[in-house]
Amino acid sequence: MTELQVDAALGVALLTDMLRVRRMEEKCAELYGASKIRGFLHLYIGEEACASGVLRAVGPKDNVVATYREHGHALVRGVPMTAIMAEMFGKATGCARGRGGSMHLFDASRRFYGGTAIVGAGLPLAAGLGLADTMLGRDAVTVCFFGDGAVAEGAFHESLNLAALWQLPVLFVCENNLYAMGTALTRHQSQTDLTVKAASYNMPATSADGMDALAVHAAAVEALASVRDEGGPAFLELRTYRFRAHSMFDPDLYREKAEIEAWKQLDPIPALAGQLRAAGLLDDAGYAALDAAAEAEVAEAVAFAEAAEWAPVDDLLTDVVGGVR
């Protein structure tokens, strides 16, 4: 854990975020097994410190672009859990009206622009948002989350290159969980220090412990300040780990169980809770209350999704190019 001094309000807020994400996703896994949630489901369990730490440093005018493992980002960004869960169910009251499902959460009112199912697809989108803000004179930063697997895509190099050339206000956040689906980082990258790749595009590039929410937040604050003050892009690598398989369909045969268990000892939730306890900012009763509140919110979200209406068949072509509007 970081040696940074713990701020009570920030520490509790980060812990609350992570508990909400963890409990929601644990329930999603259960609902997937019950066929309530269908399609693909990529869980964020283990990586919660990344979304919480970064997004607690992001302003309301800033843009957020995420991947298909985006439930945590959406929730911390402020998308209601009820709308997220309804979207998981494919209901009309979902944040994308049931049309996107797990991989395509979207909420323009909160400047949350996905949820993108194609690896690396969010990178050029982020560059485009940064270009639009620059051309329109808007004071905003675009924060783009992606995994280490996206570094192998041409879109990564094209987006970072253009962002640096045009000095776009984009913070590229790589959630390096060491595996591109089932391929280890050492098997798909000759240079495994991803900050070296980003720095080659002439932008500030740093890394932080992605299992430490306070360290992530401090690194994000610094990186965002660089983007705002210097006017150009920055790169932040968060070294993290997913405790679950790549997706619910993945048998997870490419990792040793001992490796997974070793990383679980670095679980960001008990780690931060322990640090708050040590600083006298949280006791067992306080933690239990935070956890109970998260569980209650999940129960409310599931009840909302269960009771919600399906989109009518007559609405099938609404918003489809060439369809009924």
C-alpha positions, -999 to +999 in steps of 0.1 A: +000+000+000+010+036-006+028+057+020+006+086+011-013+103+039-048+091+041-076+117+037-107+105+056-133+116+031-113+105+001-104+071+016-140+063+025-153+075-009-128+052-027-137+023-005-174+029-010-169+030-048-150-003-048-176-021-026-204-009-048-187-022-079-176-055-063-211-063-049-228-053-082-205-075-103-207-105-079-245-103-083-241-100-121-221-133-121-249-149-102-276-136-125-256-147-155-256-182-141-294-179-138-297-167-174-311-134-163-281-117-180-271-130-214-246-124-241-210-117-230-201-106-195-166-094-186-161-088-149-139-061-133-134-079-100-100-072-087-095-040-108-119-017-089-091+006-076-084+017-112-119+031-119-124+045-085-090+061-082-090+077-116-126+088-118-126+104-084-101+128-099-121+135-131-144+166-134-181+166-145-172+184-178-146+157-187-153+128-210-149+091-202-144+063-227-141+027-215-139-009-227-162-038-226-151-044-190-168-011-181-194-017-155-172-002-127-164+028-148-200+035-155-211+031-119-183+053-104-189+079-131-224+083-118-246+061-140-273+048-116-269+011-107-306+006-115-300+018-151-269-004-154-287-035-141-317-029-164-293-026-193-277-059-183-311-075-184-318-059-218-347-038-205-361-006-219-352+014-188-315+005-192-290+033-198-288+023-235-326+014-235-316-023-235-299-022-268-263-024-257-262-048-228-231-055-207-205-043-233-222-011-244-231+010-213-236+046-224-248+078-207-243+110-227-257+131-198-228+121-177-203+123-206-198+085-204-192+074-240-191+037-237-186+007-234-168-003-267-168-040-276-138-039-301-104-040-285-087-006-289-118+011-304-121+036-277-087+051-284-096+069-317-129+079-302-111+096-273-088+114-297-119+126-316-135+139-284-103+157-275-101+172-310-137+184-307-131+200-273-100+217-286-117+231-318-147+243-298-126+258-270-141+237-243-122+232-211-124+194-208-101+163-207-110+130-222-101+100-201-097+068-221-095+034-204-081+004-222-063-029-215-028-040-222-041-060-252-051-028-269-014-018-271-010-044-298-036-026-320-028-001-347-054+022-331-032+026-300-003+039-320-023+061-344-043+076-315-013+084-293+006+098-323-022+121-334-029+132-298+007+142-294+009+159-328-022+179-323-017+184-285-051+169-276-063+170-240-065+132-236-054+110-206-047+075-219-052+051-190-039+015-196-053-010-171-026-035-175-039-067-160-011-088-176-034-107-200-049-098-234-078-122-231-057-154-226-024-142-239+002-131-213+018-097-218+052-113-222+038-133-251+024-104-271+047-075-264+085-074-269+087-043-248+067-050-216+073-016-201+043+001-216+053+036-205+083+033-229+059+028-258+038+058-248+068+080-241+080+074-277+051+095-288+065+124-269+041+126-240+044+122-202+041+085-193+040+072-158+028+040-140+011+033-106+001+004-085-034-004-098-042-024-067-039+007-045-068+031-048-049+060-031-019+056-053-041+054-084-059+086-073-026+105-067-012+094-100-044+104-118-045+138-102-009+144-113-015+131-149-047+152-153-029+183-141-003+177-167-029+175-194-047+206-183-016+226-177+005+216-207-025+212-231-013+179-245-019+142-238-005+120-211-003+082-205-009+064-172-003+027-168-021+010-139-006-024-130-036-045-119-051-079-121-085-094-127-095-122-103-120-137-126-116-152-161-116-129-191-153-135-195-180-158-182-173-181-211-136-184-204-124-216-187-093-197-175-067-224-183-039-200-192-031-189-156-017-209-127-041-210-097-012-200-074-007-168-094-044-159-090-043-166-053-011-145-049-028-115-065-059-119-044-037-112-014-034-077-029-072-072-031-076-034-032-108-035-010-094-051+022-061-033+016-077+002+017-100-008+045-070-020+065-052+013+058-082+033+070-085+012+101-048+017+109-053+055+105-082+054+129-106+065+101-127+033+100-138+006+124-155-028+118-190-013+123-182+014+097-170-011+072-201-033+078-223-003+072-207+005+039-209-031+027-245-034+038-254-002+019-238-016-012-257-049-009-290-029-004-283-009-035-276-041-055-309-056-043-328-024-053-311-025-087-320-061-094-356-055-083-358-025-106-344-045-135-367-075-129-398-052-128-388-031-158-406-035-192-390-050-223-387-027-252-417-031-275-412-049-308-425-018-326-395+001-313-370-023-329-359+000-357-359+032-337-325+049-341-314+024-367-300+041-398-326+038-424-352+026-398-382+043-382-375+074-362 
